[in-house]
Amino acid sequence: MIDSLVNAEKRYDELAQLLASPEVTSDYEEMIRLARERSELQELVETYHRYRATEAELDDARALLAEDGQDPEMAEMIQDEVARLETQLEKLEQALRLMLLPTDPNDSKNVIVEIRAGTGGDEAGLFAADLFRMYSRWSEAQRYKIEMLSNNETGIGGFKEVIFSVRGQGAYSRLKYESGVHRVQRVPSTESQGRIHTSTATVAVLPEMTEVEVDVSANDIRIDVFRAGGPGGQSVNTTDSAVRITHIPTGLVVQCQDEKSQLQNRARAMQILRARLYAAEMDRQMAEQTEARRSQVGSGERSEKVRTYNFPQNRVTDHRIGLTLHRLDAILEGDLDELIEALISNEQAERLASLSDGNEE
């Protein structure tokens, strides 16, 4: 760990010198790139400096404690200081280990979220709409921007499917844990006997990919245009504005019809297709690394039940980490941070444990 920290400190100082050089100050793009790299290292280096200062203080306190002829009261005070510094040093070391863990290259990306009604008929569609509202409220609180990409309504206020993007720094790092099957237990509004029903919806969180990151050859896709259906503006049902893109090698199909412009629908469909192709490739690679997959917080597979929302008990349970919170009403209003932070902490702990096991071997 120390070698990594020393190298990070050297690079941090080197970047400061580079940013002051005439060659860099005259190249705006290079200056931005180097400034971003230095900013990413700043917290790590400052924490390392605090670690070294605390370590030096602890050495001095231990040396003072070891001196002969100490006054008992003074010795007790020094002993308390040693204990305090040892605790502080341990916390700083833990923080540094977390900072040195490899980061997910997609963590800073915007995301595309796909919610689909599962088992439960109309009630599943209403639950899908509840989840969409929950994520929308959470995103607004984070000052992220929501953009609807595609939706298929049930006609009673629910969704068979809704696809939207969430744009903001670190959106994927926070929302990636939401992938999987979400289950609701409640009495549907259509239930006259007051019986509790169980319904599900699937959530997929995909990092948004650029054309450079996922290159889709024109020869690999078939594009069909047709008239959009459902409610809309003047052009709906009168012009061929809806777009369906089929990725021939994989059979993936994406359809968009929410925009009046065929070009806009095509751009959105390609945006969704790139994200799905990237996710499919990641799933394939993860399937080949079963040991690595077991060390993660859930596999992210849509078949995996990740969370239950129980209305009668005002309870939400995340099955991956065994966390139960009795404030479902607040969570459905977008107060997701406690769940997200717990999932992040659990993943970090498992990764640190995995790293320690590997070092012991």
C-alpha positions as CSV (number, residue, x, y, z in Angstrom):
1,M,0.0,0.0,0.0
2,I,2.8,2.4,0.9
3,D,4.4,2.1,-2.5
4,S,1.1,3.0,-4.2
5,L,0.7,6.0,-1.9
6,V,4.3,7.2,-2.6
7,N,3.8,6.9,-6.3
8,A,0.5,8.8,-6.1
9,E,2.2,11.6,-4.2
10,K,5.0,11.8,-6.7
11,R,2.5,12.0,-9.6
12,Y,0.5,14.6,-7.7
13,D,3.6,16.8,-7.3
14,E,4.6,16.2,-10.9
15,L,1.2,17.3,-12.2
16,A,1.5,20.6,-10.3
17,Q,4.8,21.3,-12.1
18,L,3.3,20.3,-15.5
19,L,0.3,22.6,-15.0
20,A,2.7,25.5,-14.4
21,S,4.7,24.8,-17.5
22,P,4.2,27.1,-20.6
23,E,3.7,24.0,-22.8
24,V,0.6,23.0,-20.9
25,T,-0.8,26.4,-20.2
26,S,-0.9,27.1,-23.9
27,D,-2.8,23.8,-24.6
28,Y,-6.3,24.2,-23.1
29,E,-7.4,20.5,-23.6
30,E,-4.2,19.1,-22.1
31,M,-4.4,21.5,-19.1
32,I,-8.0,20.4,-18.4
33,R,-7.0,16.7,-18.6
34,L,-4.0,17.2,-16.2
35,A,-6.1,19.3,-13.8
36,R,-8.8,16.6,-13.7
37,E,-6.1,13.9,-13.0
38,R,-4.6,16.0,-10.2
39,S,-8.1,16.7,-8.7
40,E,-8.8,12.9,-8.7
41,L,-5.6,12.4,-6.7
42,Q,-6.0,15.3,-4.3
43,E,-8.1,13.5,-1.6
44,L,-5.9,10.5,-1.6
45,V,-2.7,12.5,-1.2
46,E,-4.1,14.8,1.5
47,T,-5.3,11.7,3.4
48,Y,-1.8,10.2,3.1
49,H,-0.3,13.4,4.4
50,R,-2.6,13.2,7.5
51,Y,-1.7,9.5,7.9
52,R,2.1,10.3,8.0
53,A,1.6,13.2,10.4
54,T,-0.5,11.1,12.7
55,E,2.1,8.3,12.5
56,A,4.8,10.7,13.5
57,E,2.8,12.0,16.4
58,L,2.1,8.5,17.5
59,D,5.9,7.6,17.4
60,D,6.6,10.7,19.5
61,A,3.9,9.9,22.1
62,R,5.1,6.2,22.4
63,A,8.7,7.4,22.9
64,L,7.6,9.8,25.6
65,L,5.6,7.1,27.3
66,A,8.7,4.8,27.3
67,E,10.8,7.4,29.2
68,D,11.7,6.6,32.8
69,G,10.5,8.6,35.7
70,Q,7.2,9.6,34.3
71,D,4.7,11.2,36.7
72,P,1.7,8.8,37.0
73,E,-0.8,11.4,36.0
74,M,1.3,12.5,33.0
75,A,1.8,8.9,32.0
76,E,-2.0,8.3,32.0
77,M,-2.5,11.4,29.8
78,I,0.1,10.2,27.4
79,Q,-1.4,6.7,27.3
80,D,-4.8,8.3,26.4
81,E,-3.1,10.2,23.6
82,V,-1.5,7.1,22.3
83,A,-4.8,5.3,22.3
84,R,-6.5,8.2,20.4
85,L,-3.7,8.4,17.8
86,E,-3.8,4.6,17.3
87,T,-7.6,4.8,16.6
88,Q,-7.1,7.8,14.3
89,L,-4.3,6.0,12.4
90,E,-6.4,2.9,11.9
91,K,-9.2,4.9,10.5
92,L,-6.9,6.8,8.1
93,E,-5.4,3.5,7.0
94,Q,-8.8,2.1,6.3
95,A,-9.8,5.2,4.3
96,L,-6.6,4.9,2.2
97,R,-7.2,1.2,1.5
98,L,-10.7,2.1,0.2
99,M,-9.3,5.0,-2.0
100,L,-6.8,2.6,-3.5
101,L,-9.4,0.0,-4.6
102,P,-9.7,-0.1,-8.3
103,T,-12.7,2.0,-9.4
104,D,-15.3,1.0,-11.9
105,P,-14.5,2.9,-15.1
106,N,-18.2,3.5,-15.6
107,D,-18.8,5.1,-12.2
108,S,-18.8,8.7,-13.6
109,K,-21.1,8.0,-16.5
110,N,-24.7,8.9,-17.0
111,V,-27.1,6.0,-17.0
112,I,-30.0,4.5,-18.9
113,V,-32.6,2.9,-16.6
114,E,-35.1,0.4,-17.9
115,I,-38.1,-0.6,-15.8
116,R,-40.4,-3.3,-16.9
117,A,-43.6,-4.7,-15.3
118,G,-43.1,-8.3,-14.3
119,T,-45.6,-10.8,-12.8
120,G,-48.8,-9.3,-11.4
121,G,-50.7,-7.9,-14.4
122,D,-52.0,-4.3,-14.0
123,E,-50.6,-4.1,-10.5
124,A,-47.1,-4.8,-11.8
125,G,-47.5,-1.9,-14.2
126,L,-48.5,0.4,-11.4
127,F,-45.5,-0.8,-9.4
128,A,-43.3,0.0,-12.3
129,A,-44.7,3.5,-12.4
130,D,-44.0,3.8,-8.6
131,L,-40.4,2.8,-9.2
132,F,-40.1,5.4,-12.0
133,R,-41.4,8.1,-9.7
134,M,-39.1,7.0,-6.9
135,Y,-36.0,7.2,-9.1
136,S,-37.2,10.5,-10.6
137,R,-37.6,12.0,-7.1
138,W,-34.2,10.7,-6.0
139,S,-32.6,12.1,-9.1
140,E,-34.2,15.5,-8.6
141,A,-32.8,15.6,-5.0
142,Q,-29.3,14.9,-6.4
143,R,-29.8,17.6,-9.0
144,Y,-29.5,15.0,-11.8
145,K,-31.4,15.5,-15.0
146,I,-34.0,13.0,-16.1
147,E,-34.9,12.5,-19.7
148,M,-37.6,10.1,-20.9
149,L,-36.4,7.9,-23.8
150,S,-39.3,5.5,-24.3
151,N,-42.4,4.3,-22.5
152,N,-45.3,2.0,-23.0
153,E,-48.2,2.8,-20.7
154,T,-50.9,0.4,-19.4
155,G,-53.7,2.9,-19.7
156,I,-54.4,3.0,-15.9
157,G,-51.4,5.0,-14.8
158,G,-48.9,2.2,-15.0
159,F,-46.1,1.2,-17.4
160,K,-45.5,-2.0,-19.2
161,E,-42.0,-0.5,-19.9
162,V,-40.3,2.8,-19.3
163,I,-36.8,3.8,-20.3
164,F,-35.1,7.0,-19.2
165,S,-31.7,8.5,-18.8
166,V,-30.3,10.0,-15.6
167,R,-27.5,12.6,-16.3
168,G,-25.1,13.8,-13.7
169,Q,-21.6,13.2,-12.3
170,G,-21.4,9.8,-10.7
171,A,-25.0,8.7,-11.6
172,Y,-23.9,5.2,-12.4
173,S,-21.8,4.8,-9.2
174,R,-25.0,5.4,-7.2
175,L,-27.7,3.7,-9.3
176,K,-25.9,0.6,-10.5
177,Y,-27.0,-1.4,-7.4
178,E,-30.7,-1.0,-8.4
179,S,-30.5,-3.7,-11.2
180,G,-32.6,-6.8,-10.5
181,V,-36.1,-7.9,-9.6
182,H,-38.0,-5.6,-7.2
183,R,-41.0,-7.1,-5.5
184,V,-44.1,-5.3,-4.0
185,Q,-46.5,-6.7,-1.5
186,R,-49.7,-4.7,-1.1
187,V,-53.5,-4.7,-1.5
188,P,-54.2,-3.5,-5.1
189,S,-56.7,-0.7,-5.6
190,T,-58.7,-3.2,-7.7
191,E,-58.9,-5.8,-5.0
192,S,-62.3,-5.8,-3.3
193,Q,-61.5,-8.5,-0.7
194,G,-58.5,-6.7,0.8
195,R,-56.1,-9.5,0.0
196,I,-52.4,-8.8,-0.3
197,H,-50.9,-9.4,-3.7
198,T,-47.3,-9.9,-4.7
199,S,-46.1,-8.3,-8.0
200,T,-42.7,-7.6,-9.5
201,A,-40.9,-5.3,-11.8
202,T,-37.4,-5.6,-13.3
203,V,-34.9,-2.8,-13.2
204,A,-31.8,-2.6,-15.4
205,V,-29.3,0.2,-15.0
206,L,-26.9,0.6,-17.9
207,P,-24.0,3.0,-18.3
208,E,-24.6,5.3,-21.2
209,M,-22.0,4.7,-23.9
210,T,-20.8,7.0,-26.7
211,E,-20.3,6.1,-30.3
212,V,-16.6,5.9,-29.8
213,E,-17.0,3.5,-26.8
214,V,-19.4,1.2,-28.6
215,D,-19.1,1.2,-32.3
216,V,-22.2,-0.2,-34.1
217,S,-21.6,-0.9,-37.7
218,A,-24.3,0.2,-40.2
219,N,-24.1,-3.3,-41.8
220,D,-25.1,-4.9,-38.5
221,I,-28.4,-3.1,-38.0
222,R,-31.8,-3.0,-39.7
223,I,-33.9,0.2,-39.3
224,D,-37.6,0.1,-39.8
225,V,-39.9,3.2,-39.6
226,F,-43.6,3.2,-39.0
227,R,-46.4,5.4,-37.7
228,A,-46.4,6.0,-33.9
229,G,-49.3,4.9,-31.9
230,G,-51.0,6.2,-28.8
231,P,-51.5,9.7,-27.5
232,G,-49.3,12.5,-28.8
233,G,-49.1,15.6,-31.0
234,Q,-50.3,16.3,-34.5
235,S,-47.7,14.1,-36.2
236,V,-48.6,11.0,-34.2
237,N,-50.4,8.4,-36.4
238,T,-49.9,10.7,-39.4
239,T,-46.2,10.4,-40.2
240,D,-43.6,7.6,-40.2
241,S,-41.8,9.0,-37.1
242,A,-41.4,5.8,-35.0
243,V,-38.2,3.9,-35.4
244,R,-37.4,0.2,-34.7
245,I,-33.7,-0.8,-34.8
246,T,-32.7,-4.5,-35.0
247,H,-29.1,-5.5,-34.2
248,I,-28.7,-8.4,-36.5
249,P,-25.8,-10.3,-34.8
250,T,-27.5,-10.3,-31.4
251,G,-31.2,-10.0,-32.3
252,L,-31.6,-7.1,-29.9
253,V,-34.5,-4.8,-30.9
254,V,-35.0,-1.2,-29.7
255,Q,-38.1,0.8,-30.6
256,C,-38.7,4.5,-30.0
257,Q,-41.8,6.6,-30.9
258,D,-42.1,9.3,-28.2
259,E,-40.6,12.1,-30.4
260,K,-42.2,13.7,-33.3
261,S,-39.0,13.6,-35.4
262,Q,-37.8,10.4,-36.9
263,L,-34.2,11.6,-36.5
264,Q,-34.8,12.1,-32.7
265,N,-36.3,8.7,-32.3
266,R,-33.5,7.1,-34.2
267,A,-30.9,8.9,-32.1
268,R,-32.6,7.7,-28.9
269,A,-32.9,4.2,-30.1
270,M,-29.2,4.1,-31.0
271,Q,-28.4,5.4,-27.5
272,I,-30.4,2.6,-25.9
273,L,-28.9,0.0,-28.3
274,R,-25.3,1.0,-27.4
275,A,-26.0,0.7,-23.7
276,R,-27.6,-2.7,-24.1
277,L,-24.8,-4.1,-26.3
278,Y,-22.3,-2.9,-23.7
279,A,-24.3,-4.5,-20.9
280,A,-24.6,-7.8,-22.8
281,E,-20.8,-7.9,-23.4
282,M,-20.2,-7.2,-19.7
283,D,-22.6,-10.0,-18.7
284,R,-20.8,-12.4,-21.0
285,Q,-17.4,-11.5,-19.4
286,M,-18.8,-11.7,-15.9
287,A,-20.3,-15.1,-16.6
288,E,-16.7,-16.3,-17.4
289,Q,-15.5,-14.9,-14.0
290,T,-17.8,-16.6,-11.5
291,E,-15.4,-16.2,-8.6
292,A,-15.2,-12.5,-9.2
293,R,-19.0,-12.3,-9.5
294,R,-19.5,-13.9,-6.1
295,S,-17.5,-11.1,-4.5
296,Q,-19.8,-8.4,-5.7
297,V,-23.0,-7.1,-4.2
298,G,-25.4,-9.2,-6.3
299,S,-24.7,-10.1,-9.9
300,G,-27.1,-7.4,-11.3
301,E,-28.9,-10.1,-13.2
302,R,-32.6,-9.3,-13.8
303,S,-33.6,-12.7,-12.5
304,E,-32.2,-11.9,-9.0
305,K,-34.7,-10.6,-6.4
306,V,-32.9,-7.7,-4.9
307,R,-35.6,-5.8,-2.8
308,T,-39.1,-6.2,-1.4
309,Y,-41.5,-3.3,-0.7
310,N,-44.1,-4.4,1.9
311,F,-46.9,-1.8,2.2
312,P,-48.8,-3.3,5.2
313,Q,-45.7,-3.1,7.4
314,N,-44.3,0.1,5.8
315,R,-41.1,-2.0,5.2
316,V,-38.4,-2.2,2.6
317,T,-35.9,-5.1,2.7
318,D,-32.8,-5.4,0.6
319,H,-32.1,-9.1,0.3
320,R,-28.5,-8.8,-0.8
321,I,-27.3,-7.3,2.5
322,G,-30.2,-8.2,4.8
323,L,-31.1,-4.6,5.5
324,T,-34.7,-3.8,6.6
325,L,-36.0,-0.3,6.9
326,H,-39.5,0.6,8.2
327,R,-40.0,3.7,6.2
328,L,-41.2,2.6,2.8
329,D,-43.3,5.8,2.4
330,A,-40.1,7.9,2.5
331,I,-38.2,5.6,0.2
332,L,-40.9,5.7,-2.5
333,E,-40.6,9.5,-2.3
334,G,-37.0,9.1,-3.4
335,D,-35.2,8.9,0.0
336,L,-32.8,6.1,-1.2
337,D,-29.5,7.3,0.1
338,E,-29.4,5.1,3.2
339,L,-30.0,2.0,1.0
340,I,-27.4,3.1,-1.5
341,E,-24.8,3.9,1.1
342,A,-25.3,0.6,2.8
343,L,-24.8,-1.3,-0.5
344,I,-21.7,0.7,-1.3
345,S,-20.2,0.1,2.2
346,N,-21.0,-3.6,1.9
347,E,-19.3,-3.9,-1.5
348,Q,-16.2,-2.0,-0.2
349,A,-16.0,-4.3,2.8
350,E,-16.2,-7.4,0.7
351,R,-13.6,-6.1,-1.8
352,L,-11.2,-5.3,1.1
353,A,-11.8,-8.7,2.6
354,S,-11.1,-10.3,-0.8
355,L,-8.0,-8.2,-1.2
356,S,-6.7,-9.3,2.3
357,D,-7.4,-13.0,1.5
358,G,-5.4,-12.6,-1.7
359,N,-2.5,-11.1,0.1
360,E,-2.4,-13.9,2.7
361,E,-2.2,-16.5,-0.1
